[in-house]
Amino acid sequence: MTWNPLKIGKYTIPLPIVQGGMGVGLSWDQLAGTVSSCGALGTISAVGTGYYEKGRYAKLVNGRPLRPENLNSPEALKMIFKKARMICGQAPLACNILYALNNYGQIVQDACEAGANMIVTGAGLPLDLPEFTKGYPDVALVPIVSSSRALNIICKRWLKRYNRLPDAIVLEGPLSGGHLGFSKEQIVDPAYKLEQLLPDVVATRNEFGDFPIIAAGGIWTHEDITGLLALGADGVQLATRFIGTFECDASMAQKQALIDATPADIAIIDSPVGHPGRALHSELFKRIEREQAPKIACISNCVAPCQQGMGARKVGFCIADRLSDTQFATDPTLGLYFTGAYGYRIEKLERVKHVIASLVGDKA
Ligand SMILES: Cc1cc2nc3c(=O)[nH]c(=O)nc-3n(C[C@H](O)[C@H](O)[C@H](O)COP(=O)(O)O)c2cc1C
């Protein structure tokens, strides 16, 4: 079966493969730029850019970006796009921005200014996303959903308020990494498998239009992709597999942790964002159990659902501080290591172009 290119808004991506956004600091210029240069779609994460290049674009207090405007620095985001463009030229680049972020609307505008061709948003329903891209008609809008119900709500609201539909959607299934749009019971319920959700989402999309559906969560091989395209997906999104590349912007601590991981190390955790998440059961969680977790200071005030540290105190850790420690701290044992369900399948680092070649089915 030959694969069709992926058309999102006015952009054509030669391969129907998207690299999913990974904050804080895993999918910046090197990973996203390289993926886009290979004919797939690279996604830059706008979250935690205040840590970029040792925090030179942000105001830090005790090594932490002060308030949301420094955690998600517009200057750093511009620089990340500029450097990614040095790798991929004018090939399309997406920007991933969590809806739960305190200064969401501002970051969407910053991303448009920085040259993002698409805005991809999950961790909440982005019902007002079109509001923030009004001056940028070419920027494509791509919400992430976990159900046909969520898609239905977004389409109805966007049609009524803005007279427009999404340019594509990502359907994230329960094997994804990071935050999940499912309850803990749904995550293990076969009725919520990606392959089960997809036909329903295709039917809902057909009621509204013909924008592409990008399936995500636990995709690893050429055969996985072929199977999902046969079920009606127009493209796929992979994140975890790209952590196992030389070009991924993640720290060596994160890459090595996945190389060393076994299936038993991967767990579902509670997060201050208010959704369950998938991560390694790392030293951080052992410290929380021993009541020796790092202090929660809430200097960055990252996500609205946490209510300035209340959510963090409930689950025992600050999401922004712990995710950034995985990438930038001298003591990565304090870090939170997000991973998809198949993170243990990474055995060694590869080049992005080899990962993409194997996804496409090149045997060489
Ligand atoms: C380390 C890590 C960080 C992630 N961070 C984000 C994020 O900041 N925003 C987001 O929308 N999705 C995030 N995700 C989800 C991915 O973009 C992707 O949709 C999902 O992980 C796909 O499943 P896979 O990892 O099995 O390929 C993250 C995933 C991982 C593994």
The ligand as a MOL file (V3000), in Angstrom:
LIG
                    3D

  0  0  0     0  0            999 V3000
M  V30 BEGIN CTAB
M  V30 COUNTS 31 33 0 0 0
M  V30 BEGIN ATOM
M  V30 1 C 8.4410 12.4290 27.1740 0
M  V30 2 C 7.1140 12.8130 26.6040 0
M  V30 3 C 6.6650 14.1150 26.7230 0
M  V30 4 C 5.4400 14.5060 26.1650 0
M  V30 5 N 5.0610 15.8130 26.2510 0
M  V30 6 C 3.9350 16.2260 25.6200 0
M  V30 7 C 3.5920 17.6040 25.6030 0
M  V30 8 O 4.2910 18.4590 26.1500 0
M  V30 9 N 2.4480 17.9500 24.9550 0
M  V30 10 C 1.6360 17.0280 24.3260 0
M  V30 11 O 0.6120 17.3990 23.7470 0
M  V30 12 N 1.9510 15.7150 24.3150 0
M  V30 13 C 3.0870 15.2960 24.9340 0
M  V30 14 N 3.4440 13.9750 24.8850 0
M  V30 15 C 2.6040 13.0470 24.0740 0
M  V30 16 C 3.2060 12.8320 22.6850 0
M  V30 17 O 3.2710 14.0130 21.9390 0
M  V30 18 C 2.5290 11.7400 21.8370 0
M  V30 19 O 1.2830 12.1150 21.3360 0
M  V30 20 C 2.3790 10.3870 22.4910 0
M  V30 21 O 3.3880 10.1440 23.4320 0
M  V30 22 C 2.3880 9.3330 21.4030 0
M  V30 23 O 2.6130 8.0660 21.9040 0
M  V30 24 P 4.0620 7.3600 21.8180 0
M  V30 25 O 4.9490 8.1120 22.7110 0
M  V30 26 O 3.7830 5.9560 22.2610 0
M  V30 27 O 4.5380 7.4200 20.3890 0
M  V30 28 C 4.6480 13.5540 25.4750 0
M  V30 29 C 5.1010 12.2310 25.3680 0
M  V30 30 C 6.3140 11.8570 25.9210 0
M  V30 31 C 6.7790 10.4320 25.7610 0
M  V30 END ATOM
M  V30 BEGIN BOND
M  V30 1 1 1 2
M  V30 2 1 2 3
M  V30 3 2 2 30
M  V30 4 2 3 4
M  V30 5 1 4 5
M  V30 6 1 4 28
M  V30 7 2 5 6
M  V30 8 1 6 7
M  V30 9 1 6 13
M  V30 10 2 7 8
M  V30 11 1 7 9
M  V30 12 1 9 10
M  V30 13 2 10 11
M  V30 14 1 10 12
M  V30 15 2 12 13
M  V30 16 1 13 14
M  V30 17 1 14 15
M  V30 18 1 14 28
M  V30 19 1 15 16
M  V30 20 1 16 17
M  V30 21 1 16 18
M  V30 22 1 18 19
M  V30 23 1 18 20
M  V30 24 1 20 21
M  V30 25 1 20 22
M  V30 26 1 22 23
M  V30 27 1 23 24
M  V30 28 2 24 25
M  V30 29 1 24 26
M  V30 30 1 24 27
M  V30 31 2 28 29
M  V30 32 1 29 30
M  V30 33 1 30 31
M  V30 END BOND
M  V30 END CTAB
M  END
